[in-house]
Amino acid sequence: MTHPAHDAPSSLGSGHGLAIAFFAVVLAVWAAVMAASLRQAALPDDTDGLMLAVFHPGASEDDAFRAMVAAGGEPVRSTWLGFAYVARGREPGFVGRLKAQGALAAFGELPVGPTLGGCAAMPVDVAKIAATKLQ
């Protein structure tokens, strides 16, 4: 003799399995879109100016600052991420030199999502934009 109460947990479990599978698909799609967006947003090696320099997670702040200076740039400030720093390079090719010193990538403004604020903000290099407009 079977009781309907014993069947309820198995049907409830299959509902959770569907939700977990849906969540996994959404997460995979989101990760793929973010990876493509970040790859597209990475600055070319010949870029200079104000940017977000990203290093390997776990890289020390001292190593990151040494890399920025060795690449011919200026560390501007750290961010809340701990492995991303705002840096300025005044000579063309700064991004390429920064990568040669160990940076993963450098970014200007990201193409998706709201503008970041606070200590993770990507400031605009106003002086460079004004100089470009005057030319």
GIRA-V567253 format. One record per run of one state. SS is the DSSP state (helix for helix, strand for strand, loop for the rest). FROM is the first residue (numbers start at 1). LEN is the number of residues. Records with the same first field share a line. If there is no record, write none. Layout:
SS=FROM-LEN  FROM-LEN
//
This chain:
loop=1-3  43-6  55-6  71-2  79-5  90-4  101-4  108-10  121-5  135-1
helix=4-38  61-10  94-7  118-3  126-9
strand=42-1  49-6  73-6  84-6  105-3
//
